[in-house]
Amino acid sequence: MSTQADRTADEAAGKTEEPLSTWLEGHHRVDLASDAAEERHIYAQNADGSPVYGESAEVQSTVDVAVPLHGALTLELHIEQDPEKGSLSWRLGCAVPFRSPVRLGEAKGSSSERVSITFQNEIADGRATLYLKGPYFRLHNDSKVMGKHVTFDVKLCRAF
């Protein structure tokens, strides 16, 4: 719970806290699995913190995305694109509760092609591929996470 001093400090720093429901409209979406038996909650924001989804969405060249993976684990993606060069670079990590995120890898390539990261460590091993389908980035994941096979393909955000 914030105190009056906390609110005053936030206001002095130029921070304003919008209602959670408003924030979720611009930063959260639900993607149903192809068999509709499972849903994935996708969270995203532009590098400056602005919304990626909804009416106030902005399309920018750098986006951060979080995708639940298994249990309390979350894939964290940092996507950078250069539309003039047609290039794409991205980093992939796995957020582990109470620990620093585990870096899974990074890759560069053309935004018109599939760009994959293959990873193997004590938490997860497999392959994640970022690609464009229409105007949207999608993530295809096929991995084994803490002993469980996890495969999904989700729409993330609009490309620049």
N, C-alpha and C positions, 0 to 999 in steps of 0.2 A: 504494500500500500504506500502510495507516495504522500509525502508531507507537503505542507505549503512551501517549505524551503526548497524541496525538490522541484516543485512546479515553478517556483520563481527562478531557480537556476536554469531549468529547461527553457523558460520563456526568454531569459537573458541570452541564452546560447542560440536563440532563434528556432528552437524546437517546439513544434506544436503536435500534440497527440490527437490524431483523428480517431473517431470511434472504430472499434475492431471490425464491425460489420462493413464499414466503408473501406477499410484497408483490405479486407478479404475480397471484396468485389474486384479490386484492381490487381491483387497479387495471388489469388488462389483459384484453381479450377479443378474439377473432378473429371478424370478420364476413365471411362468404363472399359474393362478388358474385352477382348473380342468375343469371349463367351458370356459376357455380362455377369459372370459369377463373382468378379472381383473388381474393385474400383481403386484407382490410384489418385491421391490428392497431390496435385502439382502446385508448388509455390515458386513464384518467380518475381524478380525485380530487376529493373535496369540498374546499371552501375551507379547511377545517382540516386537510387532508391525509388524512382518513380514507377507507377503502375505499368504492368505488361498486358493486363486483361481489362475488359470492360470499356465503358464509354470514355474514360479519361486515359486510356492506354496510349503509350508512346512507343514507337518502334525506334530502338537505338541499336548501336553496333555492339554493345557489350551488355550481356545479360547473365545473371546468376539464377540458377534453378536448383530446387531441392525436390527429390523424388523418393518417397518411402521405398525401402528395399525389402527388408525382412525383419520382423520384430521391431525393435527400436532403432534399427540402422536406417540411414538415409544416404542416398547418393547425392553428392553435391557437384554441380557442373558450373563451370565458368566458361562462357562462350564469347569469343570475340570474332567479329567478321569485318572484312574490308571489302565493301561492295565495288569499289573502283578496281581493285586487283582481283576480285572474285575469290579471295582467300578466306580461310576459316582456321581458327585455332581454338582448342578447348582443353580444359583440365578436368580431371575426374578425381573425386575423393569420396571417402565414406565417413560419415559422421558416426562416431561411436559414443554413446552416453558416458559422461564423466571423463572423457579422454580427448586429446587433440584429434582432429580429423586425420584419417589415414589417407595419404596420397596414393591413388591407384595408377595414375599416369597422365600423360598429355600427348596430344597429336596435332598435326597441322596438315592442311590439304586444301583442295579446291572446294568451295561451297557447292559446286554442282555435282560433287561425288560423295560417296559414303566415306566417312573418316572414322576409323576404329581405334580403340584402345584395348589391348589385351593385358590382363592383370592377373597376378597370382601372389597371394600372401596368406597369412594365417586366418584372416576373416573371410576373404572371398577370392575366388578365381573364376575367370571367364573372359567375356568380351562384351564391350559396349560400343555401339555404333551410332554416331550422330549423322543424320542425313536430312535433306530437304524433300518434302512431299508437298507439291503446290507451294504456297507461300509460307509454310510452317516447318520449323525444325521438329524432327521426331527423334526419339531415342529408342533404339532396340537393345535390350539387355538379355544376355543368355549367360547365366553364371550359377555357380554353386556358392551359397552364402551360409556360413555356419552349418554346413552339412545338408542344406536344403537346396534343391534345384529351383531357380527363380528365372522365369522367362517372361518378358513383356515387351510391348511396343506401344509407346505413348506419344501423343502430340504435346510438345512443350510450349512453343511460343512462335510468333510471327518473325520471319527473318527480315533483315534490313533491306 
